[in-house]
Amino acid sequence: MNRRQFIQTGASGLALAALGSQAQQLLNIDTKRVGLIGTGWYGKADLFRLIQVAPVEVVSLCDVDSKMLNEAADMVAERQLSKKRPRVYGDYREMLKEKDLDIVLIATPDHWHALAMIEAVKAGADVYVQKPISVDILEGQAMLAAARKYGRVVQVGTQRRSTPHLIEAKERIVDQGLLGNVAYVEICCYYHMRARSNPPNECPPDHLDYEMYVGPAPKIPYNALIHPRSWRAFMEFGNGIVGDMCIHMLDMVRWMLGIGMPNSVSSSGGILMDPNSRANISDTQTASFNYDNMNVVWTHRTWGSAPDPQYPWAAIIYGDKGTLKASVNSYDFIPRGRGEKIHGDVVMELDQYPIDRTEKDLERHVAPAIRGHMIDFLHAIENRGRPVADIEEGYTSTAACILANLAMQTGRTLHWDNNRGQIIGDPEANLLLKRPYRAPWTHPSES
């Protein structure tokens, strides 16, 4: 079975089959023992989609929020076939010491991805880690090296590569040459997603181990914006909207067009509209990812209106024969001159997976993509091959986005040597490829 057949079988066959023995027969795999680090919004979304498509036993959960952790454990007991409640941990190192997990999912805030992923592969697990893979570029390089050293499969949560209607758009339009020669791509996000409040600092709640939450990141006073979910408002814990939203669209374009790391990156912007929020991420930013014969240009703006209300978070790929607009909800091909317009929409599979209708906070239009991404991950595990969003692809997309933030920070174009993993001719900027770790944590590049 090739990857395309595998995904198609998973998307249609698994949707109609009962879980358990039929799923086991279809995938022809033994039950996998699974652990999850980070039991918040997207951790549960990833884990529950895995439960839907594979014979797994969730045996361990880890989170620094004991309330969130125990709620997730109860939900897992209801969802999984065995009805067993998984073990719970407040420290991922204690969970991984057991060395009894086949698969580890990591859905922590971004600043924890590197250390948790490296320890998981050392413990012998294959890993599904959320994007961006790291908060600095040397972390990402250490993660890639660890995955290869320990021979583990690592899938990154850039699930546009497994989104059914986007796979269709790639195959029907890009791969068939309908775009012609592509020299320019716009990627964008105009969601009003930057936090606007300015809550006072306060003591963290009793159920949150804030010292462990911060971990290796710079420690800032706790306030209600930080937890849960709004941590992306702070550069201490993530990479801003470029690291959150641009990475998806840049990665999708790289996959569709078969391009790698840009030669240079420039960026400008900042907090131009809303300085009164406690958030310290940019509300306005443009970045140019420059290739030999192509520019991919990102824009985000968390205020005002989107130029195209149908595609507020999207990629627009311009060719000399036509244009492709693509988003998580749909795609449109507009030929230049004569030719047939082509449109496709997301299929949410709610009839096949009715529990998706009521799951709290689930992005229903994204659930099929996560299922496909999990199936691809499992297929790579069985064949000991590379998944569609292999850690090297995740590193490339993450590093490019981090360079965009560094270009804005330094105010200059950064030229990249991909073989050496360094910025060319800019010692000052190269120092920014590694963020200092807070004691007693040690940066993985020093291990």
Buried (B, 14 or more C-beta within 10 A) or exposed (E): EEBEEBBBBBBEEBBEBEBEEBBBEBBEBEBBBBBBBBBBBBBBBBBBBBBBBBBBBBBBBBBBBBEBBBBBBEBBBEBBBEEEBBBBBBEBEEBBEBEBBBBBBBBBBBBBBBBBBBBBBBBBBBBBBBBBBBBBBBBBBBBBBBBEEBEBBBBBBBBBBBBBBBBBBBEBBBEEEBBEEBEEBBBBBBBEBBBBEEEEEEEBEEEBBBEBBBBBBBEBEBBBBBBEBBBBBBBBBBBBBBBBBBBBBBBBBBBBBEBEBBBBBBBBBEBEBBEEBBBEBBBBBBBBBBBEEBEBBBBBBBEEEBEBEEBBBBBBBBBEBBBBBBBBBBBBBEBEEEEEEBEBEBBBBEEBBEEBEEBEEBBBBBBBBBBBBBBBBBBBBEEEEBBBBBBBBBBBBBBBBBBBBBBBBBEBBBBBEEEEBBBEEBEEBBEBBBBEBBEEEEBBBEE
